[in-house]
Amino acid sequence: MKFRRLGRSGLQVSELSFGSWVTYGNQLNKNAAKELMAAAYDAGVNFFDNAEIYAGGQSEELMGAAIRELNWSRMSYVISTKFYWGLSKGPNQVNTLNRKYLMHAIDASLKRLQLDYVDLVYCHRPDPHTLIEETVWAMSDMITRGKALYWGTSEWNADDIRAAYEIAERHHLHKPLMEQPQYNLFHRRRVEKEYARLYDEIGLGLTTWSPLASGLLTGKYKNGVPSGSRAELPNYAFLREGLLDPAKNTAVTKLQSIADELGCTLAQLSIAWALKNPHVSTVITGASRPEQLRDNMRACAVADKITDELRQKIEDTAGFFE
Ligand SMILES: NC(=O)c1ccc[n+]([C@@H]2O[C@H](COP(=O)([O-])OP(=O)(O)OC[C@H]3O[C@@H](n4cnc5c(N)ncnc54)[C@H](OP(=O)(O)O)[C@@H]3O)[C@@H](O)[C@H]2O)c1
């Protein structure tokens, strides 16, 4: 496993990381979650991604319990959480990045995770109803109070990220460091175009999500929804239409031929393609089974085989630029 700096910071994150969205609490109990974390850690992963909203807080509880049982040294891993949607109903408790919510949310997350601090904390979505300045102050205070080490955003637009950075600079606050956008062969525009100026201008780091587009880029949705997959889960039915998209599944079949020529799986090819983008600090992978995780971790070796020419061929074959 190789390590990359997270944006302009000195923090090193493994180029492949592991996240718990959908899986923890929905498909995996504590022992299964622990088994996957141990396998990722043994493969060299040091960054584990989580969020308050995942499985209504259960994902943080499972990850926290697993880490405690695995008895990892706190220096050996980087862990995140994210805030926006909230876990309770009522004013100041849902869909907000206001100071009151954020200050409560971090304390509750730390309790569920059984930790004194998280390494990375994200504003999980933009909040159009709270001034960016209020959110920047609250996120910076979280760091000053020792509850998180670095903060960033997820799916914010480039102008808002830039505005948050400038507010922090003007007031000598902790600046946003990283963004967590979706990035895969079918979803590229934001990372490659919209954020392009931010990599040099503010040293933005990227922890990218859904490298397999929820499993579409493994080829498993070519003949419908496979049993045991996330698309079968009632709460994730909203993913089905995208996963069964005929044009994308046709592209997947063509991409499979490139993977075959290269002697790797389509999952490895897709993850390796994302790794080839030098602005990506870490590709957050997901898995509901140990064999998937083992398959995905081998993508690092595949990335070494992807030349510029092959990368272009992969992108042309995928054919989408969304
Ligand atoms: N910031 C955000 O808004 C945001 C949003 C989404 C995700 N994330 C983060 O990014 C992480 C990764 O996202 P993701 O889970 O959507 O990643 P993904 O790589 O696109 O999808 C992972 C899923 O694909 C299937 N899969 C994985 N490897 C496979 C393989 N080798 N062969 C066959 N199937 C395979 C599994 O689903 P099945 O159970 O269906 O087999 C697995 O759970 C999340 O855990 C989370 O930490 C962040």
The ligand as an SDF file (V2000), in Angstrom:
LIG
                    3D

 48 52  0  0  0  0  0  0  0  0999 V2000
  -19.5630   11.6040    1.2990 N   0  0  0  0  0  0  0  0  0  0  0  0
  -20.5840   10.9830    0.7740 C   0  0  0  0  0  0  0  0  0  0  0  0
  -21.6390   11.5780    0.5190 O   0  0  0  0  0  0  0  0  0  0  0  0
  -20.4670    9.5100    0.4920 C   0  0  0  0  0  0  0  0  0  0  0  0
  -21.4610    8.8550   -0.2760 C   0  0  0  0  0  0  0  0  0  0  0  0
  -21.3080    7.5010   -0.5210 C   0  0  0  0  0  0  0  0  0  0  0  0
  -20.2000    6.8250   -0.0410 C   0  0  0  0  0  0  0  0  0  0  0  0
  -19.2650    7.4760    0.7180 N   0  0  0  0  0  0  0  0  0  0  0  0
  -18.0880    6.7800    1.2830 C   0  0  0  0  0  0  0  0  0  0  0  0
  -17.4320    6.0290    0.2820 O   0  0  0  0  0  0  0  0  0  0  0  0
  -17.3830    4.6520    0.6660 C   0  0  0  0  0  0  0  0  0  0  0  0
  -17.4070    3.7890   -0.5610 C   0  0  0  0  0  0  0  0  0  0  0  0
  -18.6300    4.0170   -1.2770 O   0  0  0  0  0  0  0  0  0  0  0  0
  -19.3980    2.7810   -1.8880 P   0  0  0  0  0  0  0  0  0  0  0  0
  -19.6290    1.7410   -0.8470 O   0  0  0  0  0  0  0  0  0  0  0  0
  -20.5480    3.3120   -2.6300 O   0  0  0  0  0  0  0  0  0  0  0  0
  -18.2570    2.2370   -2.8810 O   0  0  0  0  0  0  0  0  0  0  0  0
  -18.3720    1.3860   -4.2200 P   0  0  0  0  0  0  0  0  0  0  0  0
  -17.0180    0.8020   -4.4040 O   0  0  0  0  0  0  0  0  0  0  0  0
  -18.9140    2.1820   -5.3340 O   0  0  0  0  0  0  0  0  0  0  0  0
  -19.4270    0.2530   -3.8800 O   0  0  0  0  0  0  0  0  0  0  0  0
  -19.1490   -0.7140   -2.9010 C   0  0  0  0  0  0  0  0  0  0  0  0
  -20.1430   -1.8660   -3.0400 C   0  0  0  0  0  0  0  0  0  0  0  0
  -19.9820   -2.5220   -4.2960 O   0  0  0  0  0  0  0  0  0  0  0  0
  -20.0000   -3.9370   -4.1060 C   0  0  0  0  0  0  0  0  0  0  0  0
  -18.6250   -4.4190   -4.3390 N   0  0  0  0  0  0  0  0  0  0  0  0
  -17.4750   -3.8840   -3.8320 C   0  0  0  0  0  0  0  0  0  0  0  0
  -16.4010   -4.5390   -4.3000 N   0  0  0  0  0  0  0  0  0  0  0  0
  -16.8660   -5.5060   -5.1060 C   0  0  0  0  0  0  0  0  0  0  0  0
  -16.2280   -6.4820   -5.8830 C   0  0  0  0  0  0  0  0  0  0  0  0
  -14.9070   -6.5820   -5.9180 N   0  0  0  0  0  0  0  0  0  0  0  0
  -16.9980   -7.3240   -6.6130 N   0  0  0  0  0  0  0  0  0  0  0  0
  -18.3490   -7.2120   -6.5960 C   0  0  0  0  0  0  0  0  0  0  0  0
  -19.0190   -6.3010   -5.8820 N   0  0  0  0  0  0  0  0  0  0  0  0
  -18.2800   -5.4370   -5.1350 C   0  0  0  0  0  0  0  0  0  0  0  0
  -20.4720   -4.1510   -2.6790 C   0  0  0  0  0  0  0  0  0  0  0  0
  -21.8870   -4.0680   -2.6740 O   0  0  0  0  0  0  0  0  0  0  0  0
  -22.8630   -5.3550   -2.5750 P   0  0  0  0  0  0  0  0  0  0  0  0
  -23.1640   -5.5500   -1.1390 O   0  0  0  0  0  0  0  0  0  0  0  0
  -24.0330   -4.9010   -3.3660 O   0  0  0  0  0  0  0  0  0  0  0  0
  -22.1550   -6.5340   -3.1580 O   0  0  0  0  0  0  0  0  0  0  0  0
  -19.9060   -2.9320   -1.9850 C   0  0  0  0  0  0  0  0  0  0  0  0
  -20.5090   -2.6370   -0.7570 O   0  0  0  0  0  0  0  0  0  0  0  0
  -18.5720    4.5010    1.6230 C   0  0  0  0  0  0  0  0  0  0  0  0
  -18.4690    3.4100    2.4720 O   0  0  0  0  0  0  0  0  0  0  0  0
  -18.5040    5.8120    2.3780 C   0  0  0  0  0  0  0  0  0  0  0  0
  -17.5000    5.7320    3.3730 O   0  0  0  0  0  0  0  0  0  0  0  0
  -19.3880    8.8100    0.9680 C   0  0  0  0  0  0  0  0  0  0  0  0
  1  2  1  0
  2  3  2  0
  2  4  1  0
  4  5  1  0
  4 48  2  0
  5  6  2  0
  6  7  1  0
  7  8  2  0
  8  9  1  0
  8 48  1  0
  9 10  1  0
  9 46  1  0
 10 11  1  0
 11 12  1  0
 11 44  1  0
 12 13  1  0
 13 14  1  0
 14 15  2  0
 14 16  1  0
 14 17  1  0
 17 18  1  0
 18 19  2  0
 18 20  1  0
 18 21  1  0
 21 22  1  0
 22 23  1  0
 23 24  1  0
 23 42  1  0
 24 25  1  0
 25 26  1  0
 25 36  1  0
 26 27  1  0
 26 35  1  0
 27 28  2  0
 28 29  1  0
 29 30  1  0
 29 35  2  0
 30 31  1  0
 30 32  2  0
 32 33  1  0
 33 34  2  0
 34 35  1  0
 36 37  1  0
 36 42  1  0
 37 38  1  0
 38 39  2  0
 38 40  1  0
 38 41  1  0
 42 43  1  0
 44 45  1  0
 44 46  1  0
 46 47  1  0
M  CHG  2   8   1  16  -1
M  END
$$$$
